[in-house]
Amino acid sequence: MDQTAAPADPPPFYDAHVFVCCNRRQEGHPRGSCAASGSEALRDYMKRRAKQLGLGKVRVNLAGCLDRCELGPCLVIYPEGVWYKVTTEAEVDAVLERHVRDGGRVPELMLPAG
């Protein structure tokens, strides 16, 4: 058994990494899709708003299917791994301000575990 200590991980490049599901399924798919629910426009807004709030070490990315489209539009924030459903710009603001900027949570928008 190797007793060599693992090297320390480097510090995170971002304070928060937000993945917004922008998956698009065919019209009428039983699970729906986040893109058909407006996630692309919400992601674009979130990127602009994060800059306006001065959240420089935050990255907002488009994600392919996060496998929760029936609950969406959804996003996940790392390193915590907290999932949210956001449907309006006001909800995006709440997530950015309360979770990303202030380190809290927005319980009314959080998705249930698994």
JOWOBEL-V547943 format. One record per residue. N is the residue number from 1. PSI is psi in radians with two decimals (NA if undefined). OMEGA is omega in degrees with one decimal (NA if undefined). D_CENTER is the distance of its C-alpha to the mean C-alpha in Angstrom with 1 decimal. Layout:
# JOWOBEL-V547943
N_PSI_OMEGA_D_CENTER ; N_PSI_OMEGA_D_CENTER
This chain:
# JOWOBEL-V547943
1_2.29_-178.4_39.3 ; 2_2.16_-179.2_37.7 ; 3_0.13_-179.4_37.8 ; 4_2.27_178.9_36.2 ; 5_2.47_176.0_33.3 ; 6_2.49_177.5_30.0 ; 7_2.65_178.7_29.2 ; 8_2.50_175.8_26.7 ; 9_2.56_174.6_23.2 ; 10_2.79_177.5_22.7 ; 11_2.64_179.1_20.5 ; 12_2.52_178.2_16.9 ; 13_-0.63_178.5_16.6 ; 14_2.61_171.6_13.5 ; 15_-0.63_177.7_13.1 ; 16_2.51_177.5_9.3 ; 17_2.03_-175.9_7.2 ; 18_2.15_177.0_3.7 ; 19_2.07_-179.6_3.9 ; 20_2.11_179.8_4.7 ; 21_2.16_176.0_7.7 ; 22_0.50_178.7_10.8 ; 23_2.44_178.2_13.3 ; 24_1.99_174.6_16.6 ; 25_2.93_178.1_19.3 ; 26_2.59_179.4_22.9 ; 27_2.34_178.1_23.8 ; 28_0.04_178.7_24.8 ; 29_2.39_-175.8_23.0 ; 30_-0.45_179.5_23.0 ; 31_-0.14_-177.6_19.4 ; 32_-2.94_175.0_18.3 ; 33_2.59_-179.1_15.4 ; 34_-0.70_-179.2_12.2 ; 35_-0.74_178.4_13.9 ; 36_-0.32_178.2_17.0 ; 37_0.14_173.9_15.2 ; 38_0.25_-175.0_14.2 ; 39_-0.52_-178.1_10.7 ; 40_-0.81_178.4_12.2 ; 41_-0.66_178.3_13.8 ; 42_-0.67_176.8_10.8 ; 43_-0.77_178.3_9.0 ; 44_-0.76_177.5_12.4 ; 45_-0.76_-178.2_12.8 ; 46_-0.70_178.1_9.7 ; 47_-0.84_179.4_11.2 ; 48_-0.77_-175.9_14.5 ; 49_-0.66_177.7_13.8 ; 50_-0.69_177.1_12.3 ; 51_-0.76_178.7_15.6 ; 52_-0.61_-179.4_17.7 ; 53_-0.07_179.1_16.6 ; 54_0.50_-179.2_17.6 ; 55_1.26_-172.3_14.5 ; 56_-0.53_-177.8_16.0 ; 57_0.61_178.8_14.6 ; 58_2.35_178.8_10.9 ; 59_2.19_175.9_9.6 ; 60_2.05_-176.8_7.3 ; 61_2.59_167.5_7.9 ; 62_2.40_175.5_8.9 ; 63_2.59_168.8_8.8 ; 64_-2.80_-176.1_11.8 ; 65_2.19_174.0_12.2 ; 66_0.10_173.8_10.0 ; 67_0.50_176.6_13.2 ; 68_0.48_-173.9_12.2 ; 69_-0.55_-179.6_13.0 ; 70_-0.25_178.4_15.7 ; 71_-0.05_-166.6_13.5 ; 72_-3.06_10.9_11.2 ; 73_2.39_-174.9_10.0 ; 74_2.81_176.3_6.9 ; 75_2.82_177.0_3.2 ; 76_2.45_-178.4_3.3 ; 77_2.20_176.0_4.4 ; 78_2.57_26.4_7.7 ; 79_-0.11_-175.1_10.6 ; 80_-0.51_-177.0_10.5 ; 81_0.59_180.0_8.7 ; 82_2.30_-177.5_7.9 ; 83_2.46_177.5_6.7 ; 84_2.65_166.6_6.9 ; 85_2.17_177.3_8.9 ; 86_2.31_-177.8_9.4 ; 87_-0.19_-177.4_12.6 ; 88_2.84_175.0_14.0 ; 89_-0.62_177.8_13.8 ; 90_-0.65_177.4_15.1 ; 91_-0.66_174.9_12.1 ; 92_-0.80_177.8_9.8 ; 93_-0.76_-179.7_12.5 ; 94_-0.77_179.8_12.6 ; 95_-0.80_-179.9_9.1 ; 96_-0.76_-175.9_9.8 ; 97_-0.87_-173.8_13.3 ; 98_-0.70_-178.1_13.5 ; 99_-1.05_-171.5_10.7 ; 100_-0.89_-176.4_10.1 ; 101_-0.82_-171.3_13.7 ; 102_-0.16_177.5_15.7 ; 103_0.17_178.5_14.3 ; 104_-2.69_178.1_14.6 ; 105_2.86_176.5_12.7 ; 106_1.38_-170.7_12.6 ; 107_-0.60_-177.3_14.4 ; 108_-0.24_179.3_15.3 ; 109_-0.10_-176.9_11.8 ; 110_2.44_174.8_10.8 ; 111_2.61_177.0_11.4 ; 112_2.72_176.3_14.4 ; 113_2.55_174.9_14.7 ; 114_NA_NA_15.7
